[in-house]
Every structure is written in C-alpha cells, then in structure tokens.
Amino acid sequence: MTGWNLNLKNMALSRYQGYNFNSLATLDGITLGASQDGIFVLGGLTDNGAPIECSFETAANDYSTTGLKNISDIYVTLGCAHTDATAPIRLKVVTDEGLVQICYATEAVYQGSTESPLSSTGGGEGLYKARVKLSRGVVGRYWGIAVENLKGAFINVLGITPVFALLRRSWRQGQPAPTKQ
C-alpha cells in the first residue's frame, strides 16, 4: 500500500510505501499511521532493525537560462547528527535530453555547527558540504536531481547547489542536443 502526504507550507509531496496503513497523519511533528491493528508512530533510524532507504527528487530546472548547459559539480549541504565526515549519498542526474548519470559524493568537508531544533542532544548539528563530480559531456537545458541515502544512513539535506557552464551552442525546440563522440 502507498500513502501520500502533502506539506501545505511548501506543497511538497511525500510518498510512503510498504505500509499497511489506511491513513497517515502528522501531529505535533510526529508522523502516525493507522490500520486495523492500531495507531503506530513512524520514526526512528531503523525499520524494526533494517536500514531505512529514502530518496527525493527535485523538479526539472533550467536555472533561469534557456541555453544548453553542463553541470560539472553538485555541492550538497548536509546537516549530520554525527561527526562522520563521509557523505552517505548517491545522486541520480537526469537531463531533458534523457541522459542519466549516477554518481557518488567524493568528499565531505566540515563547515561548522549550527543550533538545530532537529538535534536530539540539544546541541548543534555538524554542517558538511559534500562534493559530487559529474562526467563531462552530459548536457541539457533542464536538469533534475534525485538524492538517495546509502545503506540506510541518516541524511538531512539542507541545500543542493549545482555548478554549471552555459554552452555556446543553442537549444532549438524539437531538436536533440548534440553530444560529444
């Protein structure tokens, strides 16, 4: 069974799969699922001891430019509740040209700490900036980015910043983008 949750503040849609619930609700920041067997709190770092997989996808974006572009790097700002400087994320990048690339963070650099209401210890979270390097030759006008955790790792994505270069060749409606051979 699949359940859907709409955040009315930012209109973000969340999908919950694999639950036998007939309804979902969030009350005072706690997500609840209801079934014939009762009401259950959806929380914790594991699902009955198993790692929890999570992912989200951005909408396709042209970054306010109509031309073709190449993204060389994507910087992902992570709020980590632990001090591990690894970046437990995988990115899937999709262009309007149908090109797909799957890549991993190559480094994560500590950026300092911040007070966060999400921190269970009452202190600040560590901020890390993870760098994800993309291969050359992938071009498109519109880019979509999907982020997944690895092995059920806890992730708190605070920002995604692509570094792109505009290409000199122009994009024409109905014409595929030229690719390097």
Secondary structure, 3 states (H helix, E strand, C coil): CEEEEECCCCCCEEEEECCCCCEEEEECCEEEEEECCEEEEECCCEECCEECCCEEECCCECCCCCCCEEEEEEEEEEEECCCCCCCCEEEEEEECCCCEEEEEEEEEEEEEEEECCCCCCCCEEEEEEEEEECCCCCCECCEEEEEEECCCCCCCEEEEEEEEEECCCCCCCCCCCCCCC
